[in-house]
Amino acid sequence: MSQERLAEILGVTFQQVQKYEKGINRVAASRLFELATALEVGVGYFFEGLAPEGSGIVAEEESAVFDAIASPEGLQLVTLFAAIKNPRLRRRVVELVRVIVEDSDHDEANAGAVS
């Protein structure tokens, strides 16, 4: 696919596509998802062959991020979360999600014990 065609699909100039390709401009998660869709590949395609640096924990966190933005709901959540400008409110949203996950894990653990 030509840069011109890709730019047309994304609604940007072909110069912007060149800047993405050369690494001059940062690619937001939502734009990365759009690129993957336009090219008919998964988001992970852009990271194939890259060896994770650092500890395994960082690699696990990166994997979780990629998994999250690969789903439409995850991408929407990340996009909306990024729009929250108040740091206190952002921390409260993170805490809310943490409690939801912990409750979900607790419910699943207890579901096996209840007969």
C-alpha positions in Angstrom: 0.0 0.0 0.0 1.3 3.4 -0.9 1.9 6.1 1.7 -0.6 8.3 -0.2 -3.3 5.6 0.0 -2.6 5.0 3.7 -2.8 8.7 4.4 -6.1 8.9 2.6 -7.6 6.0 4.7 -6.3 7.6 8.0 -7.4 11.1 7.0 -3.9 12.6 7.3 -1.3 13.9 4.8 1.2 11.5 3.3 3.9 13.7 4.9 2.4 12.7 8.3 2.6 9.1 7.3 6.2 9.6 6.4 6.9 11.1 9.8 5.2 8.1 11.5 7.3 5.7 9.4 10.6 7.6 10.1 9.8 7.9 13.9 9.8 11.7 13.7 6.3 11.8 15.2 5.0 9.7 18.0 2.1 7.3 17.1 -0.7 7.4 19.6 -2.4 4.1 20.6 -5.6 5.0 18.8 -3.6 5.9 15.6 -1.7 2.6 15.9 -5.0 0.7 16.0 -6.2 2.7 12.9 -2.9 1.8 11.1 -3.3 -1.9 12.0 -6.9 -1.9 10.7 -6.0 -0.1 7.5 -3.2 -2.5 6.8 -5.3 -5.5 7.9 -2.8 -6.7 10.6 -3.0 -7.0 14.4 -1.5 -4.3 16.5 1.2 -6.8 17.6 2.5 -6.8 14.0 4.3 -3.6 14.7 6.2 -5.1 17.6 7.2 -8.5 16.1 10.8 -9.3 16.4 11.4 -6.8 19.2 13.0 -8.3 22.3 11.6 -6.9 25.5 14.2 -5.0 27.5 14.4 -5.2 31.3 12.8 -7.6 33.6 10.0 -10.1 32.8 7.6 -7.9 34.8 8.0 -5.1 32.3 7.4 -7.5 29.4 4.2 -8.8 31.1 3.0 -5.2 31.6 3.8 -4.3 28.0 1.9 -7.5 26.9 -1.1 -6.5 29.0 -1.1 -3.0 27.4 -0.9 -4.4 23.9 -3.7 -6.9 24.7 -5.8 -4.0 26.1 -5.5 -1.8 23.1 -6.1 -4.7 20.7 -9.7 -4.9 21.8 -12.2 -2.2 20.8 -13.3 -1.7 24.5 -9.7 -1.5 25.7 -8.8 1.1 23.1 -11.9 3.1 24.0 -11.0 2.9 27.7 -7.4 4.0 27.1 -8.6 6.9 24.8 -11.2 8.1 27.3 -8.8 7.7 30.3 -6.2 9.8 28.4 -8.8 12.6 28.1 -9.1 12.9 31.9 -6.9 15.9 32.8 -7.4 15.9 36.5 -4.6 13.7 38.1 -6.7 13.1 41.3 -9.6 11.9 39.2 -7.3 9.7 37.1 -6.0 8.0 40.3 -9.6 7.5 41.4 -10.5 5.8 38.1 -7.4 3.5 38.5 -8.5 2.7 42.0 -12.0 1.9 40.8 -10.8 -0.4 38.2 -8.5 -2.1 40.7 -11.4 -2.7 43.1 -13.5 -4.1 40.2 -10.8 -6.5 39.2 -10.2 -7.6 42.9 -13.9 -8.2 43.4 -14.1 -10.1 40.1 -11.2 -12.3 41.2 -12.8 -12.8 44.6 -16.1 -13.8 43.1 -14.5 -16.3 40.7 -12.5 -17.9 43.6 -15.7 -18.2 45.7 -17.8 -19.5 42.8 -15.7 -22.7 42.8 -16.3 -23.2 46.6 -20.1 -22.8 46.4 -21.9 -25.9 45.4 
